[in-house]
Amino acid sequence: MERDKPGRNDNEQGFVHPDPVMDAALDWFLLLQATPQDAALRADFEAWRQADAMHAKAFAVVSGAWDVPEMDLVARDIASRVDRSRQAPVAAPRARSRRWVGAAMALAAVLLLAVGIQQYPTLMLQWQADYITATGARDVVTLPDGSVMTLNTGSAVTVDFEGRKRSVTLLRGEAYFDVVPDALRPFRVAAAFSEVEVKGTAFSVLRDSEEDTVVLERGHVDVTRLTERGDTASLEPGESITATATALSAVRKTDTATSLAWLQGRLVFQDQPFGTVLKQLGRYYGHSIVVTDGRLEGLRVNGNYRLDDPERIVRSLATATGAAVTRLPGGILILH
């Protein structure tokens, strides 16, 4: 008898992920956790996973959640359900399979609840991204047209080079693009609030929760606000602009040697508020940096540091500003 594929019939209840591939991956993961010795189930799963690269990617994202501490709760829940099922009267194979599917649907909700508060956004970003970097890491990628993309710390992008397209979406973080000229195929980069269009140039885009920042090193770019396509600006080398949900800023001169120093693995700043520098360092450090004395954040600082040891930079600047540093478990730094 053919085994039922993961899914729900009209009578089953439980969490349904809006992405059908991710939904199926959740089902498979939980079924395999419930019956790890079921060879036939494993064979069916492998057939599903190998049928499409997106299946394998979705399953990798879901199984990655199992490594977080909250999954101990889910593991115990699964083990409990397995024990209860083994004590129940024997059912026909199809009915038994549906019972496991029902249990998996209930556990899917537990899984997402346990992971969702801190882990789920990151897991979904991994699912969406074509390229992603960890905190403190950089990566250089040669794109299909020969253009070179450099991803900064904690960054993620999707790319679309189908047909005549040359498009990149910056999902998180910062990226630098050295674009191969092609007058007939504009190169576009979309972030949270803006889109940059070029035909051949070198520039960076930084995305955070409040704004996008575009810095042009050479060539020429046009920047357009996504929600108001008529709101545009042009940049010349050594200029930058920010875009928010409501407006584009004025074009301003910028020192690209400073703003693009991360490409050489350095953080350079001149006469900047300590609080602003700490925010930048937080992108590379990966743990919380807490300032308990508000006076410290407004002090102006200067520096040129290697980025391979962010904690050392924090401690060095703390000494320069007269602050003390306390390190708590988990890497949390308290400046006071």
Disulfide bonds with the S-S distance in Angstrom:
none
